Amino acid sequence: MFFHHETDTCDACSVVAWVANLLLFLATLAALIGVYKTHFPPSGMTFTSPQGAIYLVAFCFSLMFWTRQMYMCCGCGSARK
């Protein structure tokens, strides 16, 4: 769709991959907002809350899955000739 490769034969597969990519990006963005809101409340900075730790783990996992999806979706992970 955005990065057309000669080995792409399935347009529906690339559309699904980009939709998954977009959803993972939105999940990563939501986790980042959660990290910011739990570590910087109106009362001041805090770094020892269980909610902050959960948001950090969620952010790390969503970032990991999003970068993996980008790697596979953009053709970097495909076999080269």
Contacts in CASP RR format, 6 or more apart in sequence:
PFRMAT RR
TARGET T0000
AUTHOR 0000-0000-0000
METHOD contacts of the structure
MODEL  1
MFFHHETDTCDACSVVAWVANLLLFLATLAALIGVYKTHFPPSGMTFTSP
QGAIYLVAFCFSLMFWTRQMYMCCGCGSARK
1 11 0 8 1.000
1 14 0 8 1.000
1 15 0 8 1.000
1 18 0 8 1.000
2 18 0 8 1.000
3 74 0 8 1.000
3 75 0 8 1.000
5 75 0 8 1.000
5 78 0 8 1.000
7 78 0 8 1.000
8 14 0 8 1.000
14 73 0 8 1.000
17 69 0 8 1.000
17 72 0 8 1.000
17 73 0 8 1.000
18 73 0 8 1.000
20 69 0 8 1.000
20 73 0 8 1.000
21 66 0 8 1.000
21 69 0 8 1.000
21 70 0 8 1.000
21 73 0 8 1.000
24 62 0 8 1.000
24 65 0 8 1.000
24 66 0 8 1.000
24 69 0 8 1.000
25 66 0 8 1.000
27 62 0 8 1.000
27 66 0 8 1.000
28 59 0 8 1.000
28 62 0 8 1.000
28 63 0 8 1.000
28 66 0 8 1.000
31 55 0 8 1.000
31 58 0 8 1.000
31 59 0 8 1.000
31 62 0 8 1.000
31 63 0 8 1.000
32 59 0 8 1.000
34 52 0 8 1.000
34 55 0 8 1.000
34 59 0 8 1.000
35 52 0 8 1.000
35 55 0 8 1.000
35 56 0 8 1.000
35 59 0 8 1.000
38 46 0 8 1.000
38 49 0 8 1.000
38 51 0 8 1.000
38 52 0 8 1.000
38 55 0 8 1.000
39 45 0 8 1.000
39 46 0 8 1.000
39 47 0 8 1.000
39 49 0 8 1.000
39 52 0 8 1.000
71 77 0 8 1.000
END
